[in-house]
């Protein structure tokens, strides 16, 4: 793919900072909201950025390694949770409805035949990846097809008027995949980035450590980020990488959810570092590897409330803060317009 992502424009930085600083408040008193407002203005190249048709897109896929027992839940939970999304009963459905965010669910590679279903986007690459304990999770062709599909999906949403997109995922075993990707791309020792995922007990966590060490002994640390993705990723992770690229190409604001979405961003960032200028990190996940991802990306999340669910829930919960940043920049009076004396 010939991907072109422009670094954020500095042209309006001084004007945006002046506008932010002359609102009827002490300078800096809105904290992170002021940095968000500045980022929004730079992304949209506007002193009056507008948020339009927000979406959360949840990519679902199965992992061949899940059959070896790296998760507390059986692999069938992936397709069952997709059904739950379609029925409107998952946490992301609740939070998306609450915040009037459109939700899209994508079958990137679930090991289940859903048939033609209303509300489900069929992007299935294959019914789950291969088992990376034995061989690479996907071929280069499968990886590239998944990335291209995600990229085009983001483009399509942008062309429909959406300029804010949050990403989520569903896939039993994908915290293990994210741990391997994180180790390879940040250099953090593998044991430090492995967590309990869906709630492994101590014995299950020990088994997860053993299996991932075995996977790493087989596949090693590939030199190229795309090879890392093919070696250990999931189809939902590869599709996320493409969607991240597509959203940034279209100058959309990207709401980054938790551990798995940030693993996809690690791949994208390793290839095109400018992508993080378009990203807002919604929350600090309870998965231990997320802290190392955030440190590597020099990122500060908006929320730290113990979330580790996935599905894009953190992105949906952070959305009101994004709205607040745009609204104060557009609607709050300045000292001059309100006739209020400033500190001078």
N, C-alpha and C positions, 0 to 999 in steps of 0.2 A: 504494500500500500504506500502510496505517495502522500504522506501526512504532513500538513503544514499548520503548525501552531505558533501564532505570533506571541512574543512576550508582551506582557501588559504595557500599554501605552503610558508614558510619563507626561504627556502634553498637558493634561488637566490636573495634575497632582496639586500644584500650588493653588489653583482656583477651588478645587474640592476641599483642600485643607482650610482655606479661608472661609468657605461656606460653613464647614463643620464648626470651626472655632468661633464664629460670630453668631451662632445660635444663642438663644437666651439661656445660658448655662455657663458655669465655669469651664474653662478649657480642659478637655480630657475627662470631664465628669461622667460621660456616658461610656467610658471604658472601652471594652471590645466592640461595642456597637459603632463607635467612631471608626475603628479600623475596618469593620465590615462595610460601612458606608463608603469609605474611600475605595475599597476593593471593588464594590459594585460599580461605582462611577468609572473606575479604570477599565473594568471589563466591558462595560457598555459604551465607553467613551462619551459620557454624558454627565452633566451636573444634576440631572434629574432622572436617575435610573429608575426603570419601571420593571416590576416582576410580573411575568405573564405566564399563565397556564402551567403552574408547577406540576411536575410529574415525579412519581417514584416508580422505577422499573426494577422488578425483582427477577433475576435470572436463576433458573433451577437446573441442577444437573447432578448426576450420580457419579461416584468414584469407585473404580474397581477395587481399590484397596480397602473399602469399607467392609467387604465380605471377610476380611482377615480379623476383624474385631477391633478397629481403631476408634470406634464410637460406642457410646452407651446405648445407642438406639439402632435397631435394624434398618437396613437400606430402604425397606418399604416405606419408611416414614417420609422420605423425600416426596414420592408421588402422593402420599396421603395428605401431606401439608400443601401441595399444589392444589389438591381438591378443596382443602380448607380455605386457601386464598380465593379460589373461584366462588366458593359459597359465601365469602365475606366474613368468615369467622376468626381470622388470625389477628394477631396484635397489629400488624401493619394495616390491615383493613380498618380496624378501629381508629387508629391514629390518622390514617389518610382521610377517612370520613370526617373526623373531628376538625381537621385543618383544611378541608376542602382541597385536597391534593388528589389528582387523578392517579390511579394505580394501574400499572401494566404488568402482567405476569408472562414470562417467556420460558418455554421449554427449550433449554439449551442442549439438554442431553440426559433426560430422565429415563431410567430403565423401566418404562411403563408406556403402554399404548393408550393415550387419552382419546384418540379419535379427534374429530373436529368438534371443538368446544368453544362456546361463546366466552369471550374474555381471555382466552389463552392464545398467545402468539406462538406458533409452532416454528421454532428455529432449530429443531433437534438435529445435532450433528451425528450422533449415534446413541444407542441406549446405554449410556454410561461410558466412562473412560476405561482403558486397560488398567490392570493392577500394577502400579509403579514399584511394587515389591519385586516384580518379575521382569518388567520391561517398561519403556517410556509410556506415560499415561496416554499420550496421543501422538499422532504423526504430525509432521510439519504442515501437511496439507489440511488436516483437521483443525489444527490450531489457527491457521491463516483463514480458513473458512469461517470459523467462529468469530474471530476478530473482525472480519469484514462484515459479518451479519450485525454485530453489535454496533459497529461504526455507522452502518446505514440506518439502523433503527434510531440512533441519536439524531442523525441528519433529518430523518423523516419527521420526528417530533419537533425539531427546530423549525422546519419548513411549515409545520402546522401552527406555529406561533408560540411554542413553549420556549422560554429562555432560562428556566430553572429546572434542573434535573437531579434527583437523588437516586442513588443506586443501592440495591439490596440483593440478597442471594438466599438460596436454599439448597442444601445438598449435604446429606449425611456423610461425614468424613471430611468436610472441606476445611475444618480448622487444622487438620493434619496436613493437608495440602498447603495451606497458608503458612504453616510453620516451616515447612521445607523451603518454600519460596522465600520466606523472610530470612532464614539462615543463609541461603545462597546469595541474596542481594544486599544484605546488610552486614554480613560477616559475624553476626551475633552467634555465639555457640548454640548449637541446636537444642540442648536441654533447657536453655533459658527461654526459648520461644514456644515451648510446648505447654499447653494448658489442658484443662479438663473438658473443654468443648461442651458437649451437651450434658455434662455432669458425671464424668467418670469417677468411680471410687478410686482408692489408692492402688488397688491391684490393677484396675483398668488403666490408670495413668502410667503405671510401670510398664504395662504391656504396650501402650502407645509409644513410650520412649524407646522400647526395644525394637518395635516395628519400624519406626522412622529412622532409627540408626541403621537398621538393615537396608532400608530403601536408599539411604545416603551412601552406604558402602557399595551398593550396586551402581547407582547413577552418578555419584560424585557431585561436584559443583561445576556445572557447565559455565563456560566463559561468557556466553552470550545470553542476555535476559530472555530472549525468545526461546532459546534452548532450555532454559530453566522452566519456562512456562510449559513447554511440551513434555518435559521430563516428569514434572510433578503436579502440574495444574489440573484443573477440571474444566469441562466445557463452559460452565457458567463463569469461571474465572477468566478464561480466554475471551469470552464474549464481553465481559466487563472491561477488559483492557481495550478492546475495540470501541466500546461505547464511550469510555473515558476520552479516547482520542477524538471520536466524532463530536462529542459535546464541546470539547475545547476548541476544535476547528470552527464550530459555529458560534463561538464566544458565549456559550451558556455558562451560568453559574452552576458548579457541580457540588452537590452535598455528598460528602464522603461518609459512609456509615462506619462500620467497625473493622474488625480484624481481617476478614476475608476481602472486603472491598479495598482496604488499604493494601493488602498483598497484591491485588491487581494493579493498584496505583504504583506500587514499587516497580513493577515491570514497565509500566508506561513512563514513569519518571526516569528510569535508567536509560530509556531510549530518547525521550524528549523532556528534559528537565523543566522547560517552560510551562508544562501542563499544570504544575502546582499553583501557579498564579490564578487559575480559574477555580481552585478548590477551596471549599470551607469544610473543615473537619468537624463533624457534628458532635462526636463524643469520644470519651476515653473508654475503651472497652475493658471489661474485666478480664479478658484473656491476657496473660502476661506478655505475650509477644507484641501486643499492640503498642506498648510503651516504647519498645525498641524501633518499631516502624515509625512512630511519630518523631522520635529523636533523629532518626536517619533523614527524615524529610523536613526537619526543623519546623514541625507543625504543632500548633497549640489548639486542642479541641475546645469547642464551646461548652460542652456539658461533661460532667464527671459524676454520674449518679449510679454507677455500678451496672450499667447495661452490658449484656453479652448475648443478646438474642439473635442479632442479625435481622434479616428480612427487610432492611431499610428503616427499622423502627427509630434508630437514633436520628436519621436524616429527617424523618417526619416530625419528631419531637423538637428538633432544633429550628424548624421552619418559622415559628412565630418570632424568633430572635432575628432572623433574616428580614422578615417583614418589618420589624421594629426599626432596623437600621435604615431601610429604604424610606420608611414613613417619616422618621424624624428629619432626614435630610431634605425631604420634599415639603413637609407640612409644618415643621416647627418654625416659629418666628425668629427672625434675627433681632439683635439689640436695636438696630436702626428701624426695622419695620414695626417693631412693637413699641417704640418710644421708650425703651428701657435703657438706663445708663449702664455702660459697661464699666469694668474696673478702672478704666482710664478717665 
